Amino acid sequence: MRYPDVTSEAVMTRRGWWLVLLGFLIPGSAQVLAGNRKLGRVGLAATLTLWLVALVGLGIFFFARDWLFIVLEQTWLLYVARAIMFAYAILWLVLAVDTLRLVKFVRARGGARFGIAGLAVVLMFAGTGGALYAANLVGVTGETLDDVFQNGPVAEPVDGYYNILLLGADSGDGRDSMRFDSISVVSVNAETGQVTITGIPRDMPNVPFAPGPMADLYPDGYEGHSDATCGWEGKINQLNTELMLCRNGADFYPDAEGKASTPGIEATKDAAEGVLGIEIPYYAFIDMSHFANLIDALGGVDINVTERLPKGGGPAYEGQSADEWAIGWIEVGQQRMDGDTAQWYARSRYTTSDWDRMERQRELQAAILAQFDPQTVLLRFQDIAKAGSDLVSTDIPKGLLAKLAGIAEKSQSLPMTTIELVPPLVDPDYPDYAAIQQMIQETLHPVVPDDEGGEG
């Protein structure tokens, strides 16, 4: 009568557990120890190389983040990295399956066979799935950068600032002649990171233009035009409509399309430069029809609501109360808003003023920026990237990302300066543009007293 070799079963059981764990923790090690050493060396070499690259990447992320964005500007490197990660996922799967062969389940203890096999399958899917997820993440990053940012030349800061025109509008169905609902200029100090946002009311009249085609057409400021078919009131947010529907915009800005812009955007940029008296090289357009998707991708935003606001498109006739036409309400108090609620918070204006709405939009911008913490971005990266590529159009070149990223780190410790060109600061019907330009210069370039009490 033969008795089972208990010692052999115990040894093979321990061997099985160790091979499965080592194969997961250090892919290729199981083969080097107990199998095809050539395959194992390939697995180990690939694993150690990826570990080294990952360590270097972490070092750059934590200690030299500017270099990270320099790498990200070369999106072809991301596509190469994606292909390498896919190849490594396949190699990991091959090594995991081969490890199952090396375990020799028939010589392990009965109960342990199922445990070892179950653990091996779980770790195989975890390892391969992780590599595939990383490959997809790298690919999505490259695609998003290519979709949103341009390959053009990088402009130097103007008087120490990077100035970006920020536009918001709803480009949904039937909005081909859309007017810009939100117009502001973000000025980022290239040295300190100090951010100043200047809000320009969409109804600002008779705006001056920086030198260019619109200044030639309207030397005395933007004038209205009365026509039954195509007329406008001469307000800054109507420039887009004029150049899209009433004139051939390409005659005024023939290079706009080649710069990833539009004649309406270029005209609005010239107007913003004329109003503020500063040069604005870049723009970023926020499509409000996709705005809610970004908020949801971030997991919502925290807003303290100080006034009850209605949701809805407004009254159907004069004298109709908000209770009759509102489809819902945003209640007073601290809220975690989803995308739909945040979108109505930014749009609502029928029970308040345009000035109030501008302030809420600026508050929402700050809340969104606060949500872009590393943990949120990593956990929700694909959703954020998809929402961002649909949401944003810009002529900002990829070559500027490294500089802006480095500046952004400095700006996190500084309070944001906000200027709203609204009453009582500015007369909405008769703005004093010379006074506005002087105020902007004093804000962006404050006079600092020297040690002896004078101005330095």
C-alpha positions as CSV (number, residue, x, y, z in Angstrom):
1,M,0.0,0.0,0.0
2,R,1.4,3.4,-1.1
3,Y,1.0,6.5,1.0
4,P,1.0,10.0,-0.4
5,D,4.3,11.9,-0.1
6,V,3.1,14.5,2.3
7,T,6.5,16.3,2.3
8,S,6.4,16.5,-1.5
9,E,2.9,17.9,-1.4
10,A,3.8,20.6,1.1
11,V,6.9,21.6,-0.8
12,M,5.0,21.8,-4.1
13,T,2.2,23.8,-2.5
14,R,4.6,26.4,-1.1
15,R,6.3,26.4,-4.4
16,G,3.0,27.1,-6.2
17,W,2.2,30.1,-3.9
18,W,5.6,31.6,-4.3
19,L,5.8,31.2,-8.1
20,V,2.3,32.9,-8.5
21,L,3.2,35.8,-6.2
22,L,6.7,36.3,-7.6
23,G,5.3,36.1,-11.2
24,F,2.9,38.9,-10.3
25,L,5.3,41.1,-8.3
26,I,8.3,40.7,-10.6
27,P,7.1,39.3,-14.0
28,G,9.7,37.0,-15.4
29,S,11.1,35.9,-12.1
30,A,9.1,32.6,-12.0
31,Q,10.5,31.6,-15.3
32,V,14.1,32.4,-14.3
33,L,13.7,30.3,-11.1
34,A,11.8,27.3,-12.4
35,G,11.2,27.5,-16.1
36,N,12.2,28.9,-19.4
37,R,15.1,31.1,-18.4
38,K,15.3,32.9,-21.8
39,L,11.6,33.9,-21.5
40,G,12.2,34.9,-17.9
41,R,15.2,37.1,-18.8
42,V,13.0,38.9,-21.4
43,G,10.3,39.4,-18.8
44,L,12.7,40.6,-16.2
45,A,14.4,43.0,-18.6
46,A,11.1,44.5,-19.7
47,T,9.9,44.8,-16.1
48,L,13.0,46.4,-14.7
49,T,13.1,48.8,-17.7
50,L,9.5,49.9,-17.1
51,W,10.2,50.3,-13.3
52,L,13.2,52.5,-14.1
53,V,11.1,54.6,-16.5
54,A,8.3,54.8,-13.9
55,L,10.7,55.9,-11.1
56,V,12.2,58.6,-13.4
57,G,8.6,59.7,-14.3
58,L,7.7,60.0,-10.6
59,G,10.9,62.0,-9.9
60,I,10.1,64.4,-12.7
61,F,6.5,64.7,-11.6
62,F,7.4,65.6,-8.0
63,F,10.7,67.4,-8.5
64,A,10.9,68.7,-12.0
65,R,7.3,69.0,-13.4
66,D,8.4,71.4,-16.1
67,W,10.2,68.5,-17.8
68,L,7.0,66.4,-17.7
69,F,5.2,68.9,-19.8
70,I,8.1,69.2,-22.2
71,V,7.8,65.5,-22.7
72,L,4.0,65.7,-23.1
73,E,4.4,68.3,-25.8
74,Q,6.0,65.6,-28.0
75,T,2.8,63.6,-28.3
76,W,4.4,61.1,-30.6
77,L,6.4,59.8,-27.6
78,L,3.0,59.1,-25.9
79,Y,1.9,57.0,-28.8
80,V,5.2,55.1,-28.8
81,A,4.7,54.6,-25.0
82,R,1.2,53.3,-25.6
83,A,2.4,50.7,-28.1
84,I,5.1,49.6,-25.6
85,M,2.6,49.2,-22.8
86,F,0.3,47.1,-25.0
87,A,3.3,44.9,-25.9
88,Y,4.1,44.6,-22.2
89,A,0.5,43.6,-21.4
90,I,0.7,40.8,-23.9
91,L,4.1,39.7,-22.4
92,W,2.6,39.8,-18.9
93,L,-0.2,37.5,-20.1
94,V,2.2,35.1,-21.6
95,L,4.3,35.0,-18.4
96,A,1.2,34.5,-16.3
97,V,-0.1,31.6,-18.3
98,D,3.4,30.0,-18.3
99,T,3.6,30.5,-14.5
100,L,0.3,28.4,-14.2
101,R,2.1,25.6,-16.1
102,L,5.1,25.8,-13.8
103,V,3.0,25.5,-10.6
104,K,2.1,21.8,-11.4
105,F,-1.2,21.8,-9.5
106,V,-1.5,18.0,-9.5
107,R,1.4,17.8,-7.0
108,A,0.0,20.5,-4.6
109,R,-2.3,19.7,-1.8
110,G,-6.0,19.3,-2.8
111,G,-7.5,22.4,-1.1
112,A,-4.5,24.6,-2.0
113,R,-4.9,23.8,-5.7
114,F,-8.0,25.8,-6.1
115,G,-6.6,28.7,-4.0
116,I,-3.4,28.9,-6.0
117,A,-5.3,28.7,-9.3
118,G,-7.8,31.3,-8.2
119,L,-5.1,33.7,-7.0
120,A,-3.1,33.1,-10.3
121,V,-6.2,34.0,-12.4
122,V,-7.0,37.1,-10.4
123,L,-3.4,38.4,-10.5
124,M,-3.2,37.6,-14.2
125,F,-6.2,39.8,-15.0
126,A,-5.1,42.5,-12.5
127,G,-1.6,42.7,-14.0
128,T,-2.6,42.5,-17.6
129,G,-5.6,44.8,-17.1
130,G,-3.4,47.3,-15.3
131,A,-0.9,47.4,-18.2
132,L,-3.7,47.8,-20.7
133,Y,-5.3,50.6,-18.6
134,A,-1.9,52.4,-18.4
135,A,-1.5,52.1,-22.2
136,N,-5.0,53.5,-22.8
137,L,-4.3,56.4,-20.3
138,V,-1.1,57.3,-22.1
139,G,-2.9,57.2,-25.5
140,V,-5.8,59.3,-24.3
141,T,-3.4,61.9,-23.0
142,G,-1.7,62.2,-26.4
143,E,-5.1,62.3,-28.3
144,T,-6.4,65.0,-25.9
145,L,-3.3,67.2,-26.3
146,D,-3.5,66.9,-30.1
147,D,-7.3,67.6,-30.1
148,V,-7.1,70.7,-27.9
149,F,-3.8,72.4,-28.4
150,Q,-1.9,73.5,-31.5
151,N,1.6,73.1,-32.9
152,G,2.2,76.8,-33.6
153,P,4.9,79.1,-32.4
154,V,5.0,80.2,-28.8
155,A,4.6,84.0,-28.2
156,E,6.8,85.6,-25.5
157,P,5.0,87.2,-22.5
158,V,3.7,90.7,-23.2
159,D,5.0,93.2,-20.6
160,G,5.6,90.2,-18.3
161,Y,2.2,88.6,-18.8
162,Y,0.6,85.8,-20.7
163,N,-2.8,87.1,-21.7
164,I,-5.6,84.8,-22.8
165,L,-9.0,85.8,-24.0
166,L,-11.6,83.4,-22.4
167,L,-14.9,83.1,-24.2
168,G,-18.0,81.2,-23.3
169,A,-21.1,80.4,-25.5
170,D,-23.6,77.7,-26.3
171,S,-23.0,76.2,-29.7
172,G,-25.9,73.8,-29.6
173,D,-28.3,73.1,-32.4
174,G,-29.7,76.3,-33.9
175,R,-26.9,78.4,-32.4
176,D,-24.8,78.9,-35.6
177,S,-24.8,82.7,-35.1
178,M,-24.1,82.4,-31.4
179,R,-23.1,85.4,-29.4
180,F,-20.5,85.1,-26.7
181,D,-22.2,85.0,-23.3
182,S,-19.1,85.3,-21.3
183,I,-16.0,87.4,-22.2
184,S,-13.0,87.7,-19.9
185,V,-9.2,88.0,-20.1
186,V,-6.9,85.9,-18.0
187,S,-3.5,87.6,-17.3
188,V,-0.8,85.4,-15.8
189,N,2.3,87.0,-14.5
190,A,5.2,85.1,-16.1
191,E,7.5,85.5,-13.1
192,T,5.2,85.3,-10.0
193,G,2.3,83.3,-11.3
194,Q,-0.2,86.0,-10.1
195,V,-3.5,85.6,-12.0
196,T,-5.8,88.5,-12.8
197,I,-9.1,87.9,-14.5
198,T,-10.9,90.8,-16.1
199,G,-14.5,90.4,-16.9
200,I,-15.9,92.3,-19.9
201,P,-19.7,92.7,-20.0
202,R,-21.1,91.1,-23.1
203,D,-23.3,94.2,-23.7
204,M,-20.4,96.7,-23.5
205,P,-21.1,99.3,-26.2
206,N,-19.0,101.3,-28.7
207,V,-15.8,99.4,-27.9
208,P,-12.5,100.6,-29.4
209,F,-10.4,98.1,-31.4
210,A,-6.7,97.4,-31.5
211,P,-5.0,98.4,-34.8
212,G,-6.3,96.0,-37.5
213,P,-9.3,95.5,-39.9
214,M,-12.0,96.3,-37.3
215,A,-10.3,99.5,-36.2
216,D,-10.2,100.5,-39.9
217,L,-13.9,99.7,-40.3
218,Y,-14.9,101.4,-37.0
219,P,-12.3,104.1,-36.3
220,D,-14.7,105.7,-33.7
221,G,-15.5,102.5,-31.9
222,Y,-18.0,99.7,-32.6
223,E,-21.2,101.1,-34.1
224,G,-24.6,99.6,-34.5
225,H,-26.2,99.0,-37.8
226,S,-30.0,99.1,-38.5
227,D,-31.2,96.7,-41.1
228,A,-34.3,94.5,-41.2
229,T,-32.3,91.6,-42.5
230,C,-29.0,92.0,-40.7
231,G,-28.6,94.5,-38.0
232,W,-26.7,94.8,-34.7
233,E,-26.6,97.2,-31.8
234,G,-22.8,97.7,-31.6
235,K,-22.2,95.6,-28.5
236,I,-19.1,93.5,-28.1
237,N,-20.8,90.1,-28.1
238,Q,-22.4,90.8,-31.5
239,L,-19.1,90.8,-33.3
240,N,-19.2,87.1,-33.9
241,T,-22.7,87.4,-35.5
242,E,-21.7,90.3,-37.7
243,L,-18.7,88.4,-39.1
244,M,-20.5,85.1,-39.5
245,L,-23.8,86.2,-41.0
246,C,-23.6,89.8,-42.1
247,R,-20.1,90.0,-43.6
248,N,-17.5,87.6,-45.1
249,G,-15.3,87.3,-42.1
250,A,-12.5,85.8,-44.1
251,D,-12.1,89.1,-45.9
252,F,-11.2,90.7,-42.6
253,Y,-9.2,87.9,-41.0
254,P,-8.0,85.6,-43.8
255,D,-5.5,83.9,-41.5
256,A,-8.0,83.0,-38.8
257,E,-8.7,79.4,-39.9
258,G,-5.0,78.7,-40.3
259,K,-4.4,79.8,-36.7
260,A,-7.2,77.5,-35.3
261,S,-9.4,80.5,-34.8
262,T,-12.4,82.2,-36.4
263,P,-13.0,85.8,-37.7
264,G,-15.5,86.4,-34.9
265,I,-13.0,85.3,-32.2
266,E,-10.2,87.4,-33.8
267,A,-12.5,90.5,-33.9
268,T,-13.5,90.0,-30.3
269,K,-9.8,89.6,-29.4
270,D,-9.1,93.0,-31.1
271,A,-12.0,94.5,-29.2
272,A,-10.7,93.1,-25.8
273,E,-7.3,94.5,-26.6
274,G,-8.8,97.9,-27.4
275,V,-10.9,97.9,-24.2
276,L,-8.1,96.9,-21.8
277,G,-5.1,98.4,-23.6
278,I,-3.1,95.1,-23.6
279,E,-2.0,92.6,-26.2
280,I,-3.8,89.3,-26.1
281,P,-2.0,86.6,-28.2
282,Y,-4.3,83.6,-27.4
283,Y,-7.9,82.6,-26.8
284,A,-9.7,79.7,-25.2
285,F,-13.4,79.1,-26.1
286,I,-15.6,77.2,-23.7
287,D,-18.6,75.5,-25.3
288,M,-21.3,75.7,-22.7
289,S,-23.2,72.8,-24.4
290,H,-20.5,70.5,-23.0
291,F,-19.9,72.4,-19.8
292,A,-22.0,70.0,-17.7
293,N,-20.0,67.0,-18.8
294,L,-16.7,68.4,-17.4
295,I,-18.4,69.2,-14.0
296,D,-19.7,65.6,-13.9
297,A,-16.3,64.2,-14.9
298,L,-14.8,66.1,-11.9
299,G,-17.4,64.7,-9.6
300,G,-19.2,68.0,-9.1
301,V,-18.1,71.4,-7.7
302,D,-18.6,73.0,-4.3
303,I,-20.5,76.3,-4.4
304,N,-22.0,78.5,-1.7
305,V,-25.3,79.8,-3.1
306,T,-26.3,83.2,-1.6
307,E,-29.5,83.8,-3.6
308,R,-32.2,81.4,-4.8
309,L,-32.0,81.1,-8.6
310,P,-34.4,79.6,-11.1
311,K,-33.6,77.0,-13.7
312,G,-35.2,77.6,-17.1
313,G,-35.1,79.7,-20.3
314,G,-37.0,82.7,-18.9
315,P,-40.6,84.0,-19.0
316,A,-42.8,83.4,-22.1
317,Y,-44.4,86.8,-21.8
318,E,-43.8,90.0,-19.8
319,G,-45.1,89.9,-16.3
320,Q,-44.9,86.1,-15.9
321,S,-43.3,85.2,-12.5
322,A,-40.4,82.9,-12.1
323,D,-42.6,80.4,-10.2
324,E,-44.6,80.0,-13.4
325,W,-41.8,79.4,-15.9
326,A,-39.0,77.9,-13.8
327,I,-38.3,74.2,-14.3
328,G,-36.6,74.0,-10.9
329,W,-34.7,76.1,-8.4
330,I,-31.2,76.3,-7.0
331,E,-31.6,76.8,-3.3
332,V,-29.5,78.9,-1.0
333,G,-26.7,77.2,0.9
334,Q,-23.5,75.2,0.5
335,Q,-24.0,72.7,-2.3
336,R,-22.2,70.0,-4.2
337,M,-23.4,70.8,-7.7
338,D,-23.6,68.3,-10.5
339,G,-23.1,69.5,-14.1
340,D,-26.7,70.4,-14.9
341,T,-27.1,72.5,-11.8
342,A,-23.7,74.2,-12.2
343,Q,-24.7,75.0,-15.8
344,W,-27.9,76.7,-14.7
345,Y,-26.0,78.5,-11.9
346,A,-23.7,80.0,-14.6
347,R,-26.6,80.8,-17.0
348,S,-29.4,82.0,-14.7
349,R,-30.1,85.8,-15.2
350,Y,-33.8,86.5,-15.4
351,T,-34.2,87.2,-11.7
352,T,-30.8,88.9,-11.3
353,S,-28.6,91.1,-13.4
354,D,-25.9,90.3,-16.0
355,W,-23.4,91.6,-13.5
356,D,-24.5,89.0,-10.9
357,R,-24.2,86.3,-13.6
358,M,-20.7,87.4,-14.4
359,E,-19.7,87.1,-10.8
360,R,-21.2,83.6,-10.5
361,Q,-19.4,82.5,-13.7
362,R,-16.1,83.7,-12.2
363,E,-16.9,81.8,-8.9
364,L,-17.6,78.7,-10.9
365,Q,-14.3,79.0,-12.8
366,A,-12.5,79.1,-9.5
367,A,-14.4,76.1,-8.1
368,I,-13.6,74.1,-11.2
369,L,-9.9,74.9,-10.9
370,A,-10.0,73.8,-7.2
371,Q,-11.3,70.4,-8.3
372,F,-8.3,69.7,-10.5
373,D,-6.3,68.1,-7.7
374,P,-4.0,65.2,-8.6
375,Q,-6.3,62.5,-7.0
376,T,-9.4,63.6,-8.9
377,V,-7.5,63.9,-12.2
378,L,-6.0,60.4,-11.9
379,L,-9.2,58.7,-10.9
380,R,-11.3,60.4,-13.5
381,F,-8.8,61.1,-16.2
382,Q,-10.5,59.6,-19.2
383,D,-13.8,61.3,-18.4
384,I,-12.1,64.6,-17.8
385,A,-10.0,64.3,-21.0
386,K,-13.1,63.4,-23.1
387,A,-15.1,66.3,-21.7
388,G,-12.2,68.7,-22.0
389,S,-11.6,67.9,-25.7
390,D,-15.3,68.5,-26.4
391,L,-15.5,71.6,-24.2
392,V,-12.4,73.7,-25.2
393,S,-11.2,75.1,-28.4
394,T,-8.0,77.2,-28.3
395,D,-5.0,78.4,-30.3
396,I,-2.7,78.0,-27.3
397,P,0.3,76.0,-28.6
398,K,1.5,72.8,-26.9
399,G,4.9,74.4,-26.6
400,L,3.5,76.8,-24.0
401,L,2.2,74.1,-21.7
402,A,5.4,73.5,-19.8
403,K,5.8,77.2,-19.1
404,L,2.1,77.6,-18.0
405,A,2.4,74.5,-15.8
406,G,5.4,75.8,-14.0
407,I,3.7,79.2,-13.5
408,A,0.5,77.4,-12.3
409,E,2.4,75.9,-9.3
410,K,3.5,79.4,-8.2
411,S,-0.1,80.8,-8.6
412,Q,-1.6,78.2,-6.2
413,S,-0.3,80.1,-3.2
414,L,-1.4,83.5,-4.5
415,P,-4.9,85.0,-4.3
416,M,-6.6,85.5,-7.6
417,T,-7.3,89.1,-8.6
418,T,-10.7,89.7,-10.2
419,I,-11.8,92.9,-12.0
420,E,-15.4,93.2,-13.3
421,L,-16.0,96.1,-15.6
422,V,-19.5,96.7,-14.2
423,P,-21.3,99.3,-12.1
424,P,-20.3,101.1,-10.0
425,L,-16.7,100.6,-11.3
426,V,-17.7,101.3,-14.9
427,D,-20.7,103.1,-16.4
428,P,-22.3,100.4,-18.6
429,D,-23.8,102.9,-21.1
430,Y,-20.8,105.2,-21.4
431,P,-17.7,103.4,-20.5
432,D,-14.5,105.5,-20.0
433,Y,-12.1,103.3,-21.9
434,A,-9.1,105.5,-21.1
435,A,-9.8,105.1,-17.4
436,I,-10.3,101.3,-17.9
437,Q,-6.9,101.0,-19.6
438,Q,-5.2,103.0,-16.8
439,M,-6.8,100.8,-14.1
440,I,-5.7,97.6,-15.9
441,Q,-2.1,99.0,-16.1
442,E,-2.1,99.9,-12.4
443,T,-3.4,96.5,-11.5
444,L,-1.0,94.5,-13.6
445,H,2.0,96.7,-12.9
446,P,1.5,98.2,-9.5
447,V,4.0,100.8,-8.3
448,V,5.9,99.4,-5.3
449,P,7.3,102.0,-2.8
450,D,11.0,101.8,-2.3
451,D,12.6,101.5,1.2
452,E,12.8,105.2,1.6
453,G,9.2,105.8,1.0
454,G,9.4,106.8,-2.6
455,E,8.1,104.9,-5.7
456,G,10.4,102.3,-7.1
